[in-house]
Amino acid sequence: MAGSSHGHTPAAWTGVIIAIIGFCVSGAFMVMASPLGFWAGMVIVALGGVVGMAMRAAGLGQAKRTHPTHQVASAES
């Protein structure tokens, strides 16, 4: 993954940071036994995915065509 710059874009970082904040919010409200707060945190997690995809569509992510294709060894020897 490191060789293909996987996830090294503003879109990926922003989406993941928002999702981590959502998981922290959900975890805190789960410990406090508040179902409404837990689900609010899960909405934040989903929002992280939406923001990441929107940023990628806006050109802040890595284009799919720049990923190297994996070569499979041929059966002919």
TORKOL-4160 file (C-alpha; in steps of 0.2 Angstrom, whole numbers, padded with zeros to 4 digits, m for minus):
77
<pt num="1" X="0000" Y="0000" Z="0000"/>
<pt num="2" X="0014" Y="0012" Z="0004"/>
<pt num="3" X="0021" Y="0010" Z="m0014"/>
<pt num="4" X="0005" Y="0016" Z="m0022"/>
<pt num="5" X="0002" Y="0032" Z="m0011"/>
<pt num="6" X="m0014" Y="0023" Z="m0004"/>
<pt num="7" X="m0024" Y="0036" Z="0007"/>
<pt num="8" X="m0011" Y="0050" Z="0006"/>
<pt num="9" X="m0024" Y="0063" Z="0000"/>
<pt num="10" X="m0034" Y="0077" Z="0009"/>
<pt num="11" X="m0050" Y="0068" Z="0005"/>
<pt num="12" X="m0044" Y="0052" Z="0014"/>
<pt num="13" X="m0037" Y="0061" Z="0029"/>
<pt num="14" X="m0052" Y="0072" Z="0031"/>
<pt num="15" X="m0064" Y="0057" Z="0030"/>
<pt num="16" X="m0055" Y="0046" Z="0042"/>
<pt num="17" X="m0053" Y="0060" Z="0055"/>
<pt num="18" X="m0071" Y="0064" Z="0054"/>
<pt num="19" X="m0075" Y="0045" Z="0056"/>
<pt num="20" X="m0063" Y="0044" Z="0071"/>
<pt num="21" X="m0072" Y="0058" Z="0080"/>
<pt num="22" X="m0088" Y="0050" Z="0077"/>
<pt num="23" X="m0082" Y="0034" Z="0084"/>
<pt num="24" X="m0076" Y="0043" Z="0100"/>
<pt num="25" X="m0093" Y="0052" Z="0101"/>
<pt num="26" X="m0102" Y="0035" Z="0100"/>
<pt num="27" X="m0090" Y="0027" Z="0112"/>
<pt num="28" X="m0093" Y="0040" Z="0125"/>
<pt num="29" X="m0111" Y="0040" Z="0124"/>
<pt num="30" X="m0112" Y="0021" Z="0124"/>
<pt num="31" X="m0103" Y="0022" Z="0141"/>
<pt num="32" X="m0115" Y="0035" Z="0147"/>
<pt num="33" X="m0129" Y="0023" Z="0141"/>
<pt num="34" X="m0137" Y="0036" Z="0130"/>
<pt num="35" X="m0144" Y="0028" Z="0114"/>
<pt num="36" X="m0148" Y="0045" Z="0106"/>
<pt num="37" X="m0130" Y="0051" Z="0108"/>
<pt num="38" X="m0123" Y="0034" Z="0102"/>
<pt num="39" X="m0133" Y="0035" Z="0086"/>
<pt num="40" X="m0128" Y="0054" Z="0083"/>
<pt num="41" X="m0110" Y="0048" Z="0084"/>
<pt num="42" X="m0114" Y="0034" Z="0071"/>
<pt num="43" X="m0121" Y="0048" Z="0060"/>
<pt num="44" X="m0105" Y="0057" Z="0061"/>
<pt num="45" X="m0096" Y="0042" Z="0056"/>
<pt num="46" X="m0107" Y="0041" Z="0040"/>
<pt num="47" X="m0104" Y="0059" Z="0037"/>
<pt num="48" X="m0085" Y="0056" Z="0037"/>
<pt num="49" X="m0088" Y="0044" Z="0022"/>
<pt num="50" X="m0099" Y="0056" Z="0013"/>
<pt num="51" X="m0087" Y="0070" Z="0015"/>
<pt num="52" X="m0072" Y="0060" Z="0009"/>
<pt num="53" X="m0082" Y="0054" Z="m0006"/>
<pt num="54" X="m0087" Y="0072" Z="m0010"/>
<pt num="55" X="m0069" Y="0079" Z="m0008"/>
<pt num="56" X="m0063" Y="0065" Z="m0020"/>
<pt num="57" X="m0076" Y="0070" Z="m0032"/>
<pt num="58" X="m0070" Y="0088" Z="m0031"/>
<pt num="59" X="m0053" Y="0082" Z="m0036"/>
<pt num="60" X="m0045" Y="0081" Z="m0019"/>
<pt num="61" X="m0043" Y="0062" Z="m0019"/>
<pt num="62" X="m0032" Y="0050" Z="m0029"/>
<pt num="63" X="m0039" Y="0046" Z="m0046"/>
<pt num="64" X="m0043" Y="0028" Z="m0049"/>
<pt num="65" X="m0033" Y="0027" Z="m0065"/>
<pt num="66" X="m0016" Y="0032" Z="m0056"/>
<pt num="67" X="m0017" Y="0015" Z="m0046"/>
<pt num="68" X="m0004" Y="0003" Z="m0053"/>
<pt num="69" X="m0012" Y="m0013" Z="m0060"/>
<pt num="70" X="m0007" Y="m0029" Z="m0052"/>
<pt num="71" X="0001" Y="m0041" Z="m0064"/>
<pt num="72" X="m0003" Y="m0060" Z="m0062"/>
<pt num="73" X="0011" Y="m0072" Z="m0067"/>
<pt num="74" X="0006" Y="m0081" Z="m0083"/>
<pt num="75" X="0003" Y="m0100" Z="m0083"/>
<pt num="76" X="0014" Y="m0102" Z="m0098"/>
<pt num="77" X="0032" Y="m0106" Z="m0094"/>
